[in-house]
Amino acid sequence: NIPKHLKPFYDVEAHSMLELEPPRHTRLRGLVLRAFTSRRIDQLAPEITKLCHNLIDKFEGSKVDLLPSYANKIPVIIIARLLGVPESMSDQLLKWSNDMVMMYQARRSEALEERAVQSTVEFVEFMRLYIKNRRYQKSDDLISHLITAEEDGLRLTTEEMISTCILLLNAGHEATVHTIGNGIKCLIQNNYTSSLFSSEEAISKTVEEILRYDPPLHMFTRFAYEACQIGPFNIKVGQELILVLGSTGRDASIWYKPDCFDPTRAFVKNTSFGGGIHFCVGASLARLELRIALSTLFKR
């Protein structure tokens, strides 16, 4: 049972791809993937590069806090552009998003719940009005594509549209921010050399190793749809499990010297973006942002 005071948050969650399974999940994901084509993502590379340089140009003094000045700004501005939400809203979107994701954290408290619900209500009101106005001013962005799909009879409701946009804004920056921060720290602690960013191949391998070594999300919960046994554990149908995703990149049966940071290693499979039908829909965008954000920063 959902407590009454948390209803606004879970009303949004009820239409989120994170919480859905086929056929609703398949339909929503298919519509969103229209905006996440490799062609559309590749077109963003010059924009991301220019944004990174502009942010670095604004650094002042002998010290800078890279999280608010750099890591926080890149993903939220880019996802806002992709969705078609005004870039001037990026700070407000960031606040709403940061408040909402508190609901997934272990440190969640009543005060944080209140903040999350308040931001959910404000976020939903903004998206509802924005979508309404966008119906008369369509463009080549995700919100316009979702509106067009709805009008073409693909049964996308306004509530589904709102939840999808909120999910993409929240998920579209949160994990990438963490990985930029983790990556900077990791490179400094492991005696970074310029060779790690000497070519596109080297940059890609460096990013993949950062994702393996210190992924953006270390834990996530799932529910068992079937009874099964994992090692000594008998899992029952409906049982909630905490998956320690961070441990998959440190599995010695898969990775050679897993606790050693080695951007030259041969890659097996990166599980940092999940897997199966819930594999991160924005993985290609996140990888592009990470490659450009980290290489630009360290080269500068």
Secondary structure as GFF3:
##gff-version 3
##sequence-region A 1 300
A	DSSP	three_ten_helix	4	6	.	.	.	ID=ss1
A	DSSP	alpha_helix	7	13	.	.	.	ID=ss2
A	DSSP	alpha_helix	24	33	.	.	.	ID=ss3
A	DSSP	alpha_helix	38	43	.	.	.	ID=ss4
A	DSSP	alpha_helix	45	57	.	.	.	ID=ss5
A	DSSP	alpha_helix	66	66	.	.	.	ID=ss6
A	DSSP	pi_helix	67	71	.	.	.	ID=ss7
A	DSSP	alpha_helix	73	83	.	.	.	ID=ss8
A	DSSP	three_ten_helix	87	89	.	.	.	ID=ss9
A	DSSP	alpha_helix	90	100	.	.	.	ID=ss10
A	DSSP	three_ten_helix	101	104	.	.	.	ID=ss11
A	DSSP	alpha_helix	110	134	.	.	.	ID=ss12
A	DSSP	alpha_helix	142	151	.	.	.	ID=ss13
A	DSSP	alpha_helix	158	189	.	.	.	ID=ss14
A	DSSP	three_ten_helix	194	197	.	.	.	ID=ss15
A	DSSP	alpha_helix	200	213	.	.	.	ID=ss16
A	DSSP	beta_strand	219	223	.	.	.	ID=ss17
A	DSSP	beta_strand	228	230	.	.	.	ID=ss18
A	DSSP	beta_strand	233	235	.	.	.	ID=ss19
A	DSSP	beta_strand	240	244	.	.	.	ID=ss20
A	DSSP	three_ten_helix	245	250	.	.	.	ID=ss21
A	DSSP	three_ten_helix	276	278	.	.	.	ID=ss22
A	DSSP	alpha_helix	283	299	.	.	.	ID=ss23
###
